[in-house]
Amino acid sequence: MMNLPHAAPVLLTAELRKVEQAALKGRHPAPLMARAGLAAAKLARTLAGDSGKPILVLAGPGNNGGDALVVAQHLRQWWHPVTVVCPGGTAKYTGEAAAALRDWKSAGGGCAAHIPVAQDWALVIDGLFGIGLQRDLAGDYATLIEQINDIDAPVLALDIPSGLDADTGRVLGCAVEADHTITFIALKPGLLTLDGPDCCGTLHVADLGLADAVASAAHGVLISDGVLSHLLPPRPRNSHKGSYGSAGIIGGSHGMTGAAVLAGRAALKCGAGRVYAGLLASELPLFDPLQPELMLRPADGVLRLDHLTALAIGPGLGDLPDAAEYLDWALELDLPLVLDADALNLLAAFGALKDKLKQRVTEKILTPHPAEAARLLGCTTADVQSDRVAAAQQLARECNAGVVLKGCGSVCAWPDGHWAINTSGNPGMASAGMGDVLTGLIVALLAQGVDERHALTAGVYLHGAAADQKMAEGAGPIGLTAGEVIDAARMLLNRA
């Protein structure tokens, strides 16, 4: 597992299956289904409360349905009224799920074929389909999921909301919209990215006693606020602006100077000792009236500076021939480098530039949104979004660089196969300039000497957490602007 502070492991389905198989050969006194069912039942009891109203349990034909039946058995023993619905019948149950069904029936439990009408439920438990689902749901199951989503009661999903792809977060035709999800053994990427966060509600993890096995198997992690702890050392009193690096931002062609200025402001307020915005626009503003400390210069002048400690290129860069020349120049400099926006589009358009990036030894980070990633990979945006983890990993390998694929559940990836998902942030970030601010945050950390892997993960987390802070203050999600996020990021850095 990648070494990030307090990072929870995230397992792909193939990795999870290996952990499960190893557990089956172990000597734990209780099988996995029994452990999962008990953990879920304890949570369900808390969520249902003491209203005395019945609990609806939906049990599908696989192991997820077996988990649901174990939950139902515990709840019944704890004197909760329980109704179990097995919509596909019980003939297809096998293995542990069949044993759970026998136990349920031998204790006097029944299985209805349909959800009873006009019931006032305390809780709905979704145990229809788990992580093994590969097909789109349609027909009777689609109708059933629509019924579940229409019930006026909290919904607890077991392992993953039915209809959600565990690896990608893609909705397979339709999906349960849960209020809570208890996921077993470890987090799955589908819970954290694309449509997952809109389907899962509050996440709960039950590791079932397999934490050590999970940690050794995982290549992915969830980025948490721990990534900011000790990120930057305390500043000694005997220091000066040169102690904290110098960041360069190259971009800001005609009509787009604001992008480079936003990135520069973010870099200044997140700790870089000096920040130079190298602009391509023919007429340079004399200074930034809101941030006069930001030094505005021609792009070639910034690229010639000999004391830069990190460089970013792309915000407002444009696609004119001189933009490609500046990118080529930047790729030759022996500096940690962040590439965003038009720099990424130029890499996609000019194979020689992409080859130069791949051969570059010094640290480099790419920050594409899905459309930019698609251009770099030679595919469609839909292809990228259909498996965000795989797309980020492929891009990291092809460019030999750290990558963040931005979006809901931004995915960071590295050429060595490790990856991480970030869940800070909110829909207010869907506004102009947010990517420029992220670029500024990351280059500021690089300029201060933070290594590439931590600068990427901390910058991505900090960006989202700052937006969350502004939303908590009432500044979003509607109308939240990129510039507002910068001051919140500074505050969170100083608190860490």
ABEGO torsion letter per residue (X at the ends): XBBBBGBBBBBBAAAAAAAAAAAAABABABBAAAAAAAAAAAAAAAAAEAAGBBBBBBBBABAAAAAAAAAAAAAAAAGBBBBBBBAAEAAABBEAAAAAAAAAAAAGBBBBABBBBGBBBABBBBAABBAABABBBBEAAAAAAAAAAABBBBBBBBGBBBGBBAAAGBBBGBBBBBABBBBBGBBBAAAABEAAAAAAEBBBBBAGGAAAAAAAABABBBBBAAAABGABBBBBABBBAAAAEBBBBBEGBBGAAAAAAAAAAAAAAAGBABBBBBBABABBBABBAABAABBBBBAAAAAABAABABBBBGBGAEABAAAAAAAAAAAABBBBBBBBEAAAAAAAABAAAAAAAAABABBBBBBBBAAAAAAAAGBBAAAAAABAAAAAAAAAAAAGBBBBBBEBGBBBBBAAGBBBBBABEBAAABBBGAAAAAAAAAAAAAAAGBBAAAAAAAAAAAAAAAAAAAAAAGAOABGBBAAAAAAAAAAAAAAX
